[in-house]
Each structure stands twice: as structure tokens, then as C-alpha cells.
Amino acid sequence: MSQGTAPPLAQLPAGFDTWLLDCAPAPNCVVCATNWRQLTACKQSGDITQAARHATEIRDHASGVHASPSN
């Protein structure tokens, strides 16, 4: 590789971004809604890494804070 040449980017499998960003914000939650807006903006700008972080926040928040209690 010559100096100043960037290595080629890895090609991810088709549909990987969809799987990575799969999440469902809890209804009427400000935290989930904020992360959803940020996820959407990052996805539209092509920043999949940051979008994935927001998707993780939504999944963690929706399944943690909003999870129905076990009886």
C-alpha cells in the first residue's frame, strides 16, 4: 500500500444496517424519542456507527426502564 492511500472499507452483508439499527422506542418517552431523532439524523447523514449507538440506547432504555415488571 502506498503512503497516503486509505485501505478499502469493509463491505458488510446486505441488510446488516437494518439489523443493527432495529429498535422500537417506547411510546410517550422523551428519552426514547430524543434517541430516535438522533438515530434518524445519523442514519440520513451516513454515520451508521453513531446511529447504532442511539439504537442501542433505545433498546437498553425501552427494555430496562419500560420493561413490564415480572411477577
Biopython code that builds the backbone (N, CA, C, O; Angstrom):
import numpy as np
from Bio.PDB.StructureBuilder import StructureBuilder

atoms = [
    (1, "MET", "N", (0.848, -1.167, 0.000)),
    (1, "MET", "CA", (0.000, 0.000, 0.000)),
    (1, "MET", "C", (0.895, 1.231, 0.000)),
    (1, "MET", "O", (1.820, 1.322, 0.807)),
    (2, "SER", "N", (0.637, 2.158, -0.873)),
    (2, "SER", "CA", (1.446, 3.359, -0.922)),
    (2, "SER", "C", (1.019, 4.326, 0.167)),
    (2, "SER", "O", (-0.116, 4.295, 0.641)),
    (3, "GLN", "N", (1.952, 5.187, 0.552)),
    (3, "GLN", "CA", (1.666, 6.152, 1.610)),
    (3, "GLN", "C", (0.539, 7.094, 1.181)),
    (3, "GLN", "O", (0.516, 7.561, 0.042)),
    (4, "GLY", "N", (-0.381, 7.367, 2.084)),
    (4, "GLY", "CA", (-1.481, 8.282, 1.784)),
    (4, "GLY", "C", (-2.694, 7.603, 1.172)),
    (4, "GLY", "O", (-3.689, 8.262, 0.871)),
    (5, "THR", "N", (-2.621, 6.291, 0.987)),
    (5, "THR", "CA", (-3.750, 5.563, 0.426)),
    (5, "THR", "C", (-4.499, 4.865, 1.553)),
    (5, "THR", "O", (-3.913, 4.089, 2.307)),
    (6, "ALA", "N", (-5.777, 5.139, 1.665)),
    (6, "ALA", "CA", (-6.587, 4.513, 2.716)),
    (6, "ALA", "C", (-6.951, 3.096, 2.300)),
    (6, "ALA", "O", (-7.212, 2.827, 1.127)),
    (7, "PRO", "N", (-6.966, 2.195, 3.277)),
    (7, "PRO", "CA", (-7.379, 0.826, 2.949)),
    (7, "PRO", "C", (-8.855, 0.816, 2.564)),
    (7, "PRO", "O", (-9.606, 1.688, 3.001)),
    (8, "PRO", "N", (-9.280, -0.138, 1.765)),
    (8, "PRO", "CA", (-10.689, -0.187, 1.372)),
    (8, "PRO", "C", (-11.570, -0.447, 2.591)),
    (8, "PRO", "O", (-11.177, -1.158, 3.516)),
    (9, "LEU", "N", (-12.763, 0.136, 2.579)),
    (9, "LEU", "CA", (-13.709, -0.079, 3.665)),
    (9, "LEU", "C", (-14.277, -1.488, 3.578)),
    (9, "LEU", "O", (-14.437, -2.041, 2.490)),
    (10, "ALA", "N", (-14.574, -2.050, 4.720)),
    (10, "ALA", "CA", (-15.167, -3.387, 4.756)),
    (10, "ALA", "C", (-16.580, -3.331, 4.199)),
    (10, "ALA", "O", (-17.316, -2.376, 4.445)),
    (11, "GLN", "N", (-16.947, -4.335, 3.464)),
    (11, "GLN", "CA", (-18.298, -4.429, 2.940)),
    (11, "GLN", "C", (-19.104, -5.326, 3.881)),
    (11, "GLN", "O", (-18.786, -6.502, 4.058)),
    (12, "LEU", "N", (-20.138, -4.762, 4.474)),
    (12, "LEU", "CA", (-20.990, -5.531, 5.372)),
    (12, "LEU", "C", (-22.069, -6.243, 4.575)),
    (12, "LEU", "O", (-22.441, -5.785, 3.495)),
    (13, "PRO", "N", (-22.578, -7.357, 5.091)),
    (13, "PRO", "CA", (-23.623, -8.081, 4.379)),
    (13, "PRO", "C", (-24.861, -7.217, 4.163)),
    (13, "PRO", "O", (-25.163, -6.338, 4.970)),
    (14, "ALA", "N", (-25.564, -7.470, 3.086)),
    (14, "ALA", "CA", (-26.801, -6.740, 2.799)),
    (14, "ALA", "C", (-27.767, -6.937, 3.959)),
    (14, "ALA", "O", (-27.929, -8.049, 4.463)),
    (15, "GLY", "N", (-28.400, -5.859, 4.373)),
    (15, "GLY", "CA", (-29.360, -5.926, 5.463)),
    (15, "GLY", "C", (-28.750, -5.790, 6.848)),
    (15, "GLY", "O", (-29.478, -5.726, 7.839)),
    (16, "PHE", "N", (-27.423, -5.745, 6.932)),
    (16, "PHE", "CA", (-26.771, -5.666, 8.240)),
    (16, "PHE", "C", (-27.142, -4.377, 8.964)),
    (16, "PHE", "O", (-27.412, -4.400, 10.165)),
    (17, "ASP", "N", (-27.158, -3.245, 8.243)),
    (17, "ASP", "CA", (-27.523, -1.969, 8.872)),
    (17, "ASP", "C", (-28.937, -2.028, 9.436)),
    (17, "ASP", "O", (-29.194, -1.514, 10.525)),
    (18, "THR", "N", (-29.844, -2.647, 8.709)),
    (18, "THR", "CA", (-31.224, -2.768, 9.178)),
    (18, "THR", "C", (-31.263, -3.557, 10.480)),
    (18, "THR", "O", (-31.944, -3.161, 11.426)),
    (19, "TRP", "N", (-30.542, -4.661, 10.533)),
    (19, "TRP", "CA", (-30.485, -5.469, 11.752)),
    (19, "TRP", "C", (-29.857, -4.676, 12.891)),
    (19, "TRP", "O", (-30.354, -4.701, 14.017)),
    (20, "LEU", "N", (-28.764, -3.970, 12.599)),
    (20, "LEU", "CA", (-28.024, -3.217, 13.606)),
    (20, "LEU", "C", (-28.865, -2.090, 14.194)),
    (20, "LEU", "O", (-28.772, -1.801, 15.386)),
    (21, "LEU", "N", (-29.680, -1.458, 13.366)),
    (21, "LEU", "CA", (-30.455, -0.298, 13.801)),
    (21, "LEU", "C", (-31.870, -0.658, 14.233)),
    (21, "LEU", "O", (-32.669, 0.229, 14.535)),
    (22, "ASP", "N", (-32.186, -1.938, 14.266)),
    (22, "ASP", "CA", (-33.528, -2.372, 14.647)),
    (22, "ASP", "C", (-33.794, -2.056, 16.115)),
    (22, "ASP", "O", (-33.085, -2.542, 16.995)),
    (23, "CYS", "N", (-34.804, -1.250, 16.377)),
    (23, "CYS", "CA", (-35.200, -0.910, 17.734)),
    (23, "CYS", "C", (-36.583, -0.284, 17.688)),
    (23, "CYS", "O", (-37.053, 0.133, 16.630)),
    (24, "ALA", "N", (-37.227, -0.223, 18.839)),
    (24, "ALA", "CA", (-38.561, 0.369, 18.927)),
    (24, "ALA", "C", (-38.609, 1.265, 20.151)),
    (24, "ALA", "O", (-38.565, 0.776, 21.280)),
    (25, "PRO", "N", (-38.699, 2.577, 19.940)),
    (25, "PRO", "CA", (-38.780, 3.476, 21.092)),
    (25, "PRO", "C", (-40.087, 3.285, 21.852)),
    (25, "PRO", "O", (-41.134, 3.038, 21.254)),
    (26, "ALA", "N", (-40.015, 3.399, 23.165)),
    (26, "ALA", "CA", (-41.226, 3.282, 23.987)),
    (26, "ALA", "C", (-42.117, 4.491, 23.716)),
    (26, "ALA", "O", (-41.619, 5.612, 23.609)),
    (27, "PRO", "N", (-43.413, 4.279, 23.605)),
    (27, "PRO", "CA", (-44.338, 5.379, 23.349)),
    (27, "PRO", "C", (-44.317, 6.404, 24.487)),
    (27, "PRO", "O", (-44.202, 6.054, 25.662)),
    (28, "ASN", "N", (-44.429, 7.651, 24.110)),
    (28, "ASN", "CA", (-44.526, 8.765, 25.064)),
    (28, "ASN", "C", (-43.315, 8.912, 25.983)),
    (28, "ASN", "O", (-43.445, 9.435, 27.089)),
    (29, "CYS", "N", (-42.151, 8.463, 25.546)),
    (29, "CYS", "CA", (-40.930, 8.593, 26.346)),
    (29, "CYS", "C", (-40.021, 9.628, 25.686)),
    (29, "CYS", "O", (-39.653, 9.488, 24.519)),
    (30, "VAL", "N", (-39.666, 10.653, 26.432)),
    (30, "VAL", "CA", (-38.820, 11.724, 25.905)),
    (30, "VAL", "C", (-37.425, 11.205, 25.562)),
    (30, "VAL", "O", (-36.860, 11.581, 24.535)),
    (31, "VAL", "N", (-36.869, 10.349, 26.410)),
    (31, "VAL", "CA", (-35.520, 9.805, 26.180)),
    (31, "VAL", "C", (-35.495, 8.972, 24.901)),
    (31, "VAL", "O", (-34.604, 9.132, 24.066)),
    (32, "CYS", "N", (-36.474, 8.086, 24.752)),
    (32, "CYS", "CA", (-36.543, 7.255, 23.546)),
    (32, "CYS", "C", (-36.762, 8.115, 22.300)),
    (32, "CYS", "O", (-36.134, 7.882, 21.268)),
    (33, "ALA", "N", (-37.646, 9.102, 22.393)),
    (33, "ALA", "CA", (-37.929, 9.970, 21.246)),
    (33, "ALA", "C", (-36.699, 10.769, 20.832)),
    (33, "ALA", "O", (-36.440, 10.939, 19.641)),
    (34, "THR", "N", (-35.948, 11.255, 21.803)),
    (34, "THR", "CA", (-34.726, 12.013, 21.502)),
    (34, "THR", "C", (-33.710, 11.123, 20.806)),
    (34, "THR", "O", (-33.118, 11.521, 19.802)),
    (35, "ASN", "N", (-33.505, 9.922, 21.330)),
    (35, "ASN", "CA", (-32.567, 8.992, 20.694)),
    (35, "ASN", "C", (-33.040, 8.598, 19.307)),
    (35, "ASN", "O", (-32.218, 8.427, 18.406)),
    (36, "TRP", "N", (-34.344, 8.451, 19.110)),
    (36, "TRP", "CA", (-34.892, 8.110, 17.796)),
    (36, "TRP", "C", (-34.591, 9.208, 16.782)),
    (36, "TRP", "O", (-34.176, 8.921, 15.658)),
    (37, "ARG", "N", (-34.798, 10.463, 17.175)),
    (37, "ARG", "CA", (-34.496, 11.588, 16.267)),
    (37, "ARG", "C", (-33.013, 11.610, 15.915)),
    (37, "ARG", "O", (-32.649, 11.826, 14.759)),
    (38, "GLN", "N", (-32.155, 11.386, 16.913)),
    (38, "GLN", "CA", (-30.714, 11.380, 16.670)),
    (38, "GLN", "C", (-30.310, 10.197, 15.796)),
    (38, "GLN", "O", (-29.459, 10.337, 14.918)),
    (39, "LEU", "N", (-30.913, 9.039, 16.032)),
    (39, "LEU", "CA", (-30.648, 7.860, 15.206)),
    (39, "LEU", "C", (-31.001, 8.164, 13.752)),
    (39, "LEU", "O", (-30.217, 7.881, 12.846)),
    (40, "THR", "N", (-32.174, 8.736, 13.534)),
    (40, "THR", "CA", (-32.633, 9.049, 12.180)),
    (40, "THR", "C", (-31.692, 10.035, 11.492)),
    (40, "THR", "O", (-31.353, 9.860, 10.322)),
    (41, "ALA", "N", (-31.271, 11.067, 12.214)),
    (41, "ALA", "CA", (-30.359, 12.058, 11.643)),
    (41, "ALA", "C", (-29.017, 11.432, 11.282)),
    (41, "ALA", "O", (-28.464, 11.711, 10.219)),
    (42, "CYS", "N", (-28.496, 10.585, 12.166)),
    (42, "CYS", "CA", (-27.210, 9.934, 11.900)),
    (42, "CYS", "C", (-27.324, 8.985, 10.714)),
    (42, "CYS", "O", (-26.423, 8.920, 9.877)),
    (43, "LYS", "N", (-28.432, 8.250, 10.641)),
    (43, "LYS", "CA", (-28.639, 7.321, 9.525)),
    (43, "LYS", "C", (-28.698, 8.083, 8.207)),
    (43, "LYS", "O", (-28.112, 7.655, 7.212)),
    (44, "GLN", "N", (-29.401, 9.207, 8.199)),
    (44, "GLN", "CA", (-29.524, 10.002, 6.970)),
    (44, "GLN", "C", (-28.196, 10.610, 6.547)),
    (44, "GLN", "O", (-27.943, 10.791, 5.356)),
    (45, "SER", "N", (-27.339, 10.930, 7.529)),
    (45, "SER", "CA", (-26.040, 11.516, 7.198)),
    (45, "SER", "C", (-24.990, 10.451, 6.884)),
    (45, "SER", "O", (-23.872, 10.771, 6.480)),
    (46, "GLY", "N", (-25.366, 9.163, 7.077)),
    (46, "GLY", "CA", (-24.434, 8.082, 6.761)),
    (46, "GLY", "C", (-23.552, 7.678, 7.923)),
    (46, "GLY", "O", (-22.645, 6.864, 7.746)),
    (47, "ASP", "N", (-23.791, 8.225, 9.116)),
    (47, "ASP", "CA", (-22.991, 7.886, 10.290)),
    (47, "ASP", "C", (-23.634, 6.689, 10.998)),
    (47, "ASP", "O", (-24.292, 6.844, 12.026)),
    (48, "ILE", "N", (-23.434, 5.509, 10.438)),
    (48, "ILE", "CA", (-24.059, 4.296, 10.952)),
    (48, "ILE", "C", (-23.513, 3.941, 12.328)),
    (48, "ILE", "O", (-24.247, 3.390, 13.149)),
    (49, "THR", "N", (-22.261, 4.237, 12.598)),
    (49, "THR", "CA", (-21.684, 3.942, 13.909)),
    (49, "THR", "C", (-22.430, 4.689, 15.005)),
    (49, "THR", "O", (-22.813, 4.095, 16.014)),
    (50, "GLN", "N", (-22.637, 5.981, 14.814)),
    (50, "GLN", "CA", (-23.354, 6.769, 15.817)),
    (50, "GLN", "C", (-24.837, 6.380, 15.853)),
    (50, "GLN", "O", (-25.445, 6.357, 16.923)),
    (51, "ALA", "N", (-25.410, 6.081, 14.706)),
    (51, "ALA", "CA", (-26.805, 5.638, 14.662)),
    (51, "ALA", "C", (-26.967, 4.357, 15.474)),
    (51, "ALA", "O", (-27.955, 4.194, 16.190)),
    (52, "ALA", "N", (-26.003, 3.453, 15.365)),
    (52, "ALA", "CA", (-26.056, 2.199, 16.125)),
    (52, "ALA", "C", (-25.981, 2.454, 17.619)),
    (52, "ALA", "O", (-26.605, 1.741, 18.404)),
    (53, "ARG", "N", (-25.229, 3.459, 18.013)),
    (53, "ARG", "CA", (-25.164, 3.803, 19.443)),
    (53, "ARG", "C", (-26.524, 4.270, 19.947)),
    (53, "ARG", "O", (-26.940, 3.910, 21.048)),
    (54, "HIS", "N", (-27.216, 5.074, 19.140)),
    (54, "HIS", "CA", (-28.556, 5.528, 19.536)),
    (54, "HIS", "C", (-29.535, 4.354, 19.557)),
    (54, "HIS", "O", (-30.390, 4.281, 20.439)),
    (55, "ALA", "N", (-29.420, 3.445, 18.605)),
    (55, "ALA", "CA", (-30.291, 2.265, 18.585)),
    (55, "ALA", "C", (-30.067, 1.430, 19.839)),
    (55, "ALA", "O", (-31.024, 0.916, 20.419)),
    (56, "THR", "N", (-28.823, 1.291, 20.260)),
    (56, "THR", "CA", (-28.507, 0.554, 21.476)),
    (56, "THR", "C", (-29.116, 1.237, 22.693)),
    (56, "THR", "O", (-29.666, 0.579, 23.576)),
    (57, "GLU", "N", (-29.012, 2.573, 22.732)),
    (57, "GLU", "CA", (-29.614, 3.320, 23.841)),
    (57, "GLU", "C", (-31.126, 3.083, 23.897)),
    (57, "GLU", "O", (-31.690, 2.893, 24.975)),
    (58, "ILE", "N", (-31.769, 3.094, 22.745)),
    (58, "ILE", "CA", (-33.219, 2.875, 22.698)),
    (58, "ILE", "C", (-33.547, 1.465, 23.180)),
    (58, "ILE", "O", (-34.444, 1.284, 24.004)),
    (59, "ARG", "N", (-32.832, 0.471, 22.675)),
    (59, "ARG", "CA", (-33.093, -0.909, 23.093)),
    (59, "ARG", "C", (-32.878, -1.081, 24.592)),
    (59, "ARG", "O", (-33.698, -1.694, 25.276)),
    (60, "ASP", "N", (-31.771, -0.538, 25.103)),
    (60, "ASP", "CA", (-31.467, -0.681, 26.528)),
    (60, "ASP", "C", (-32.503, 0.049, 27.383)),
    (60, "ASP", "O", (-32.948, -0.475, 28.405)),
    (61, "HIS", "N", (-32.882, 1.243, 26.970)),
    (61, "HIS", "CA", (-33.835, 2.042, 27.743)),
    (61, "HIS", "C", (-35.228, 1.423, 27.677)),
    (61, "HIS", "O", (-35.896, 1.275, 28.700)),
    (62, "ALA", "N", (-35.656, 1.067, 26.491)),
    (62, "ALA", "CA", (-37.007, 0.511, 26.330)),
    (62, "ALA", "C", (-37.150, -0.837, 27.032)),
    (62, "ALA", "O", (-38.215, -1.144, 27.568)),
    (63, "SER", "N", (-36.093, -1.641, 27.034)),
    (63, "SER", "CA", (-36.196, -2.955, 27.673)),
    (63, "SER", "C", (-35.849, -2.900, 29.157)),
    (63, "SER", "O", (-36.142, -3.844, 29.892)),
    (64, "GLY", "N", (-35.246, -1.837, 29.597)),
    (64, "GLY", "CA", (-34.884, -1.709, 31.011)),
    (64, "GLY", "C", (-35.900, -0.888, 31.780)),
    (64, "GLY", "O", (-36.635, -1.428, 32.607)),
    (65, "VAL", "N", (-35.950, 0.375, 31.525)),
    (65, "VAL", "CA", (-36.837, 1.291, 32.234)),
    (65, "VAL", "C", (-38.298, 0.991, 31.970)),
    (65, "VAL", "O", (-39.118, 1.051, 32.886)),
    (66, "HIS", "N", (-38.634, 0.669, 30.730)),
    (66, "HIS", "CA", (-40.025, 0.495, 30.343)),
    (66, "HIS", "C", (-40.494, -0.961, 30.364)),
    (66, "HIS", "O", (-41.645, -1.252, 30.038)),
    (67, "ALA", "N", (-39.610, -1.858, 30.743)),
    (67, "ALA", "CA", (-39.991, -3.270, 30.752)),
    (67, "ALA", "C", (-41.071, -3.506, 31.801)),
    (67, "ALA", "O", (-41.040, -2.928, 32.888)),
    (68, "SER", "N", (-42.016, -4.357, 31.459)),
    (68, "SER", "CA", (-43.063, -4.653, 32.427)),
    (68, "SER", "C", (-42.475, -5.501, 33.552)),
    (68, "SER", "O", (-41.672, -6.398, 33.297)),
    (69, "PRO", "N", (-42.864, -5.227, 34.779)),
    (69, "PRO", "CA", (-42.297, -5.961, 35.910)),
    (69, "PRO", "C", (-42.691, -7.436, 35.868)),
    (69, "PRO", "O", (-43.795, -7.787, 35.452)),
    (70, "SER", "N", (-41.772, -8.285, 36.305)),
    (70, "SER", "CA", (-42.032, -9.731, 36.361)),
    (70, "SER", "C", (-42.742, -10.049, 37.664)),
    (70, "SER", "O", (-42.361, -9.556, 38.726)),
    (71, "ASN", "N", (-43.749, -10.851, 37.581)),
    (71, "ASN", "CA", (-44.472, -11.269, 38.798)),
    (71, "ASN", "C", (-44.229, -12.722, 39.075)),
    (71, "ASN", "O", (-44.748, -13.259, 40.053)),
]
sb = StructureBuilder()
sb.init_structure("model")
sb.init_model(0)
sb.init_chain("A")
sb.init_seg("    ")
for serial, (resi, resn, name, xyz) in enumerate(atoms, 1):
    if name == "N":
        sb.init_residue(resn, " ", resi, " ")
    sb.init_atom(name, np.array(xyz, "f"), 0.0, 1.0, " ", f" {name:<3s}", serial, name[0])
structure = sb.get_structure()
